[in-house]
Every structure is written in structure tokens, then in C-alpha cells.
Amino acid sequence: MPEANTAELEKGISRPLVLLLATTAGAAVANLYYAQPLLHTIARAFSVSNRSAGLLVTVTQAGYVVGLALLVPLGDLLERRRLIAASLIVAAGALGLAAVAPTFALFALAVAILGVSAVVAQIIVAMSSSLATGNERGRVVGTVMSGLLIGILVARTISGVAAELLGWRAVFVIGAAAMLMLAAVLRCALPRVPPTERLRYPQLLRSVLELVRGEPLLRQRMLIGATAFGCFSVLWTSVAFLLAGPPYHYGNAAIGLFGLAGLAGALIAPVAGRLSDRGHGRLAMTGSIFVLLASWGVLAFGNSSVVALIVGIVLLDLGAQAMHISNQSAIYTLHGQARSRLTTAYMVSYFLGGVVLSAATSALYATGGWPAVCGLGAGTAAIGLIAWLISEQVMTGRLPLSAERSS
């Protein structure tokens, strides 16, 4: 690595660069969510059923899982500045294809590619950790994660408002322009960060599986994370259909604004991280799961009460994001040299939960409507609570798995 770049890394990372990385992470992950408040509009545009349109969420998340499994580990093998810029250009191409797609099948292909390329947000998080010095790493990663979270939540609002004013295809044109601009800026602004691993690519992927096999805590948090994001996906896959139909009959802009309700809950969620830092991680997780479960009781009244719907969204996003932060705080205590691979294992499971539950939601809403969806969400949260309570008993030795282990 050139001497100038070595010196730059030793000095840490500047505040403007942190903000640029946070903005890019948020913009990249927002690509996953632009279509969600527009599902009913897209269904009409391509003359497909709401159930088929709902599967776009599943397709996007499935693409993201593939990217997490196969691309994120490359951050340890390839020069990250070039990898990030290339991923953003691919995302721009996918957004452009979505904007002009003449058929539903081609649009679905575009959002699948978009899902794969959106994992650049996770590569950016890992790079921000590498660029930061030890005494600023927590603050830097926290800032970048905040940008990522804001991108998730405001994407629906931006998409809904832009679609209302300019048409739904304009949303993807704007997204493509943003990706190209950020790729150009980052190619110039980022320092060169050399690879940190010399393993062959197949060996690197196998090492992820070895971490999963060897770490009970990681397996526990993978399961809990899958239920958290599963609940998140149940809500956001179905809520656009609820709000577009009776009794609400809202347009794209109004539906998109409901994403801001989730922002309120997400801004409170980092309290879970501070509790974990103070040794209260179990308490934070238990409370978060109960909040997630309670949110579905409130959301059940959302088919006739917009107040209940908003309160339920705030509670659900609070619970789901607090669980996510608690999980990350826990798994990053395991292997400091393997954080990218820990991220890969956890996030693959996290988004697989979203893929399975979004597919189930699309089918269930078509037959059972909002009450059935709320039942699915509550059941998923209950599974998470049961899994958490049992696994904690097992891992602390209070519930041995066999007589041999208990002796």
C-alpha cells in the first residue's frame, strides 16, 4: 500500500468521509425498499395481481441474501474502494432497467439484481470499521449504521412522494442517478484499502460455515434475527395493500409517509446498544421481543384505525431494530478478525427470515386479508420469544440438552 495511504489510515477517518459513507450506505440499502409502497401501482401497471406484485419484495430480498453470502466476503479479498464503486454502478444499471422494463418479468429481474448489488451497504460498514482507529471505531460504525437505518425508513417516503409527483418509474431513474453520482464521488474520495485476507475464495466461504458450526451464540442470534426481520417484512409487504384499499384509499405519497412512523421507533432503538455496552444485553433483547410481540396486538386494529396502525408501526420498528442492534452487539464480541464473515452469517439468516415471511405474507393477504397477516406476524414474534428463552436457558446451563451435558 502506498505510504500516503498508510499514513492516512493511521490518522483515522475524517468526519466528512464518515458522513459520505453513511449517506452512501443509506442510499444503497434504500434501493431495496423503493418498490414497497408502490406495489399496488406496479400491479396495475403490469396487469398482475397484488399477490404477484407482493412477490417483488421476496425477489429483492432473495437477491440480497445471495449478495450477502457471495459478495460481502469479497471485502476481505478485494480492494474495497474499487469493489464499492463497481457495486454502485451495477445498482445504477439495475435501477435503470427497472425504470424502463416493459414487462413484469423483466422488472422482477431488475429488482433481483438490485437486491444483490445493495449489499454494498454492508461492505461500506466493514470498510468504515477498517478506516477508523480503535478509539473512534464505535462512533464511526454507529454513524454509518444510522445512515443505513435512515435509508431503510425514508426510502418508502421518498418513493411514494416521487411517484405521486412524477410517476412510479421516475423513482428508479432518480435512484440510478444517485448511484452513479455516489460511485464517482467515492472513487475519488475513498483511500485505497488493501485486502485483509489471503485465503482463496472457496476457503473464505467455508470459514463462514465454520464460524456458524463453532459458535452457539452466533447460531442463536441468527435465529432471533430471522424472526425480527421476518416480522418487519410481514408488515411492509402488506401495509401498502391495506392503505390502498378500503377504508383508507390512500395514494402513493400518503402510503410512503407511513415510513416516517417507523423512523420514530428506530431512533429509540439504539438504547438497546447502550444497554448491551453496560452489560444488560439479555434485558435489552427480552424487552425488545416483548415490544415486537405487543406491536401485532396494536396493528390488529389497523384495518379500521389509522392511529392504531401508526402506533403499531412505531412499536414494531422499535422492537425489530432494537433486536437487530442487540444481536450485532453480541456477535461482534466473538472474533475481532472475522467481523465481515460474522456479518455474512448473521445477515444471511436475517434476510432469509424476510424472504420466507414476505412470500408467506403475499399469499396470506390475498386469502385472509389484514387479520391473517397480523396473526402471522404475532406467531413469528412468539417463535422468536420462545427460541430466545429456551436458547438462553441452554447456553447458561440451566436447561441441559442431554443427561451427559447436565452431568
N, C-alpha and C positions, 0 to 999 in steps of 0.2 A: 504494500500500500504506500502511496506517496507520502513523504514526510509531512507535507502541509495538512493532508487529511488526518494523519495520526495525531498531530497537534490539535486539530480542530475537535476530534473525538474526545481527547483528554480534557479539553476545556468544558465539555458538556454541550448542551444544546440551547440555542437562543430562544427567547420567548416567542419572537415572530415565527420561527420554524415550528415550534410546538403548536402554535395556533394554526399554521398552514397544514400540518399533519392531521390535527383534529378536524379541520374543515374537510380535508380530503377523505378521511375515514367516514365522516358523516355523509358526505355526498356519494361515496361509493356504495355504502350499505343502503342508502335511500333508494337506489335502483331496484332493490328487492320489493319495495312497497308502493311504488307509483301506481301499479295496476289495481291495488286492493280497493280503493274507494270508487273505482271506475268499472267494477266487474259487471254491474247491470248494464252500463252503457256499452261496454265491449260486447256483451252478449247480444244486444240489439244490433250493433254494427255488423257483426258477423253472422247474425241469424242463427245463433246457437242457444241452448237452454242455459238457465242460470247454473245448473249443476255442472255443465261443461265449462262454463266460464270460471266457476269456482275452482276447477282443477288447475287453472293457471297458477294459483298460489302453490299448489303441490309441485307443479313442474319447476317453478322458480326455486323453491326450497330444495328440491331434489338436486338441481344443478349446483346449488350452494354446498350441499353435502359432498358432492363429487369434488368440487373445488377444495373444500376443507381437507378431504382425505388425500388428494393427489397434488395440489398446488401449494398449500401452506407450508408443508415440509421443505419445499424448494427454497424457502427463505434462508435455510441453513446451508444450502449448497450453491446458490447463485448470488451474484452481486445484486443487492436489493433495489438499488436505485433504478437499474435497468428493468428489473422484474416488475416493479411498481408501475413504471411508465408504460411498459408493454401491456400490462393488465388493464390499465385505464383506456388505452387505445382500443383493445378488444371490446371493452364495455361500451365505448362510443359506437363501435360498429354494430353491436347488438341492439343498442337503443335506436340507431338509425334504421335498422331492419324492422324493428317493431313499429316505427313511425310510418313506414311505407308498406307494411305487409298487406297483400291483397286478400289473404285467406287466414282463417283461424289457425290452421296447422302451421303456417309459416310464422305467425305471431307467437305461437306456443314455442316453436324452435328458438325464436329470438329471445324470449324470456328465459328459456333454459340456459342458453349461452350467457345471458346476463347474470343468471344465478352463479354460474361457475366463476365468472370474472369478478363478481362482487366480493370474493374472499380476499381481494387486495386490501380490504379494510383490516383484516386480521394480520396480514403481513406488515401493514403500517404500524399496528400496535406493537408488534415484536420489534420492529426497527426503532421505534421511539424508545423502547427499553434499552436497546443496544447503544443508542446515541447518548443517553443520559448517564451522568455519573451516579455513583452509589447514593450520595446524599440527596439527589433530586429525582431519583427514578420513580418513586411512588407518586410524586406530584405530577411528573410528566405523563406517566401512563394514565393516571387519573384524569388528566385534562383531555388526552386523546380519546379515552373511553367515553368521557362526557360528550365529546363531539360526535362520536359514533352513535350514542344513545339519542342525542337530539336529532340526528339524521333519520333514525328509525321513526321517530314520533312525528316530526314535522313533514316527512315525505308525503303522507296522506293529505295533509292540509294544502301543501304546495300543489300536489297533483289535482285535488278537487277544484281549487280556485282557478288554476291554469286551464283545466278542461272546460270549466264553465265560461271562461272569457274567450279562449282561443280554440276550443275543440280538443278532444282527448288525444289526438295524435300529436298535437303541439307539445304535450307533456314530455314525450320521448325525444322530440327534437331539442328541446331545452336541455334535457339530461345529457344528450350526446355532446352538445356544445360545451357543457360544463366539464365533462370528462376530458375532452380534447384540450381545453384551456388548462386544467389542472395537470395533465400529463406534461405539457410544455413547461409549465412553471416548476414542477417538481424535478424535471430532468435537469434544470439549471440550478435549482436551489438546494437540492439534497447533496450531501457529501457522499463519496464512494465508501460503501461499507462492504468489505470483502466477505466471502463465505466463512462460516464458523465451523463447518464440518467437512471431513474428507471421506466420509462414508460414501459408498455407491448408493444410488437412488433406491434400489430394492432393499438394501440393508437399512437405510433410513426409515423406510416404511415398516419394515419388520420390527424396528426398535420401538415404534409406536405401540404395536401389539404386545411387545414385551413389557412395556410400562403398564398397559392395561392388566395383563396377567399378574404382574408383581405387586400392584398397589390396590389394596382393598378400598382405601379412601377414594381413589380415582374412580373405581367402578361404582361406588356409592353415589358420588356426585354426578357421574354421567347419567345414572338412572333418575335422580331427582331433577337434574336439569332438563331431561327429556319431558318430564311431566309439566315442568314450569312453562317451557316454550310450547308444549302441546296445548295448554290452556290458552296461551297468548294467541296461537293460531286458530283455535276454535272460535274465539271472539272475532278476530279481524277477518277471518274468511267469510263469516256470516253476517256481520253487522251492516255491511253495505246493502245487502238484500233486504234486511229488516227496515232500514231507514228509507229505502227507495219505494217500499210498498206501503199499504195501509197500516196504521193510521197516519203515518208521517208524510209520505210522498215528497221527501227532500230531494233536491238536486245535487249535482256533483260537489259544488262549493260547500254546501251545508254539511254533507256527509264527510268531506275532507276535514272540516273544522273539528270533528269529534276526535281527531288525532291529538289535538291540543289538550283534551281532557286527560289523556294518558301521560302527557308531559308533567302534569301536577304530581301524579303518583311517582313518576320516575325521578323527579327532583328530590323526593324524600328518601328514595331507596338507598342512596349512598350511606345513610345512617347504619345500614347493615354492615358495611365495610368497616366503619369506625368501631362498631361493637365487636367485630371479629378481631380487630387490632388490639382491643383491650381484653381479649380472652373470653368473650361472650359469644363465640361463633355458634354454638349449639342453640342458645337462646334466640339469636337472630334468625336462624333457619326455622326453628319451630314456630316462632311468631309469624314469619313470612308465609309459611304454608297455611297457617290458620287464616291469615288475611286473604290468601288466594281462594281458599275454600269458601269463606264468607262472601266473597265478591259474587259468586254464582247465585247465592241466595238473593242478593240485591238485583242482579241482572235479570233474574227470572221475571221481575215486574217491568222490565224494559220494553216489552211489547206493547205496553199501554201508557207508560210514564217515562218521559224524556229525562226527568230528574233522576229516577232510579237508574236509568241507563248510564247517565254521566257519572253518578256516584260509583256504580259498579265498574265502569271503565277505569276510574281513578284507583279503586281498590285492587282491581286485577293487575294493572300495570305496576302498582306499588309492590304487590306480593311477588309477581313474576320477576321483576328486576332486582328486588332485594334478594331473592333466592339465587339469581344469577351471580350477583356480586359476592354473596357468601360462598358460593361454590368456587368461584375463581380465587378468592382469598385463601380457601382451604387447599386447592390443588397446587398452587404456586409455592406452598411450603415444602413440597416433596423433592424436587430436583431442580436446582437453580440453573443447571447447564442444559436442561431439556424443556424449557418453557414452551418453545414452539411445538414440540411434539405432545406435551401435555395439553396445550391448546387444541391441537388437532383431534386428539382422542375425545376430549370433553365436548368440543363444538360439533363434532360429527354426531355424537349421541344426542346433543341438544337439538340440532336441526332435524335429525331423524324423527324425534318426537313431533316436531312441527309438521313434517311431511305426512306421517301417518294420520295425525289428528285433523289436518286440513282436508285430506282426502275423505276421511270419515264424515267430516262436517258437511262437505259438499253434497254427499249422498243423503245425509240425515236431514238437512234443511229442506231438501226437495220433498221429503215424505212426511216429516214430523214437525217442521217449522221451528220457531224460536224455542218453545218449551223443550223439545227434544235436544236441541243444541245445548241448552243450559244444563240438561241432565248429563250430557256427555262431558261437558266441562267440569261439573261438580264431581262426577265419577273419576275423572282424570286427576283432579286435585286430591281426592280421597285416596287414590292409589299412591300418590306421592307422599301423603302423610303417613300411611301405613308402612310404606317402604322405608321412610326415614326413621320412624320409631323402632321398627324391627332391626334395621341395619345398625342403628346406634347401640341397641342392646347387644347385638352380636359383637360389634367391634370393641366395645368396652368390656366384654367378657361376662356380662350379666345374663346373656342368653346364648350358651354354647351350642354350636351346630351339631355336636356329637358327644357321646359319652367320653370319647378319647380326648377331645379338646377340653371338656369340662374338668377332666381329672388333673 
